[in-house]
């Protein structure tokens, strides 16, 4: 069974903290994605990656960065968390050339106080 | 501009009644369109894609290029269809999602 896992289901952080969200997939997928999911706004793409050490900005990259040192792992970093980054964060992966066939992780609900 | 529009945030339908979740897109090329679904406490997952012309869990969706629409339909709603539904467009290297429609099936 294919799997995308995220390091935490729930996370509470304080304003100004540096936050790391980890995502691991075991399907040997080249593409990985980070989204945030907010009521009424749907899914918005933050960053994506085609390959190790490659990254591309999505629609809302401001305030975020990413790291992809290994094929199976894609990390989202909030350099200095702010309250407007309180959200559900979803990671996804897909095979090379098939960005539409995305497999999603369970999500991390981040609350920034 | 590439865009996916789902005009309804919430759709309530009685069990056994027909369901239609609306989706319109804006894209200059030849579109690839999909529907994703997220059931309560479950992961977001791919429901169906237009190129395969398949029926999944009784749902179908037809691409209408003239109306730039990709509405999701089911003739008879079931309670287990209650979920969040996202229409999505693939313009190349990523997916553009609509804002989603929450489908609520009334008993």
Interface residues (C-beta under 8 A of the other chain):
Chain A: X33 X35 X40 X41 X42 X43 X44 X45 X48 X50 X56 X58 X90 X92 X99 X100 X101 X102 X103 X104 X105 X106 X107
Chain B: X6 X9 X32 X34 X43 X44 X45 X46 X49 X86 X88 X90 X92 X93 X94 X95 X96 X97 X98 X99 X100
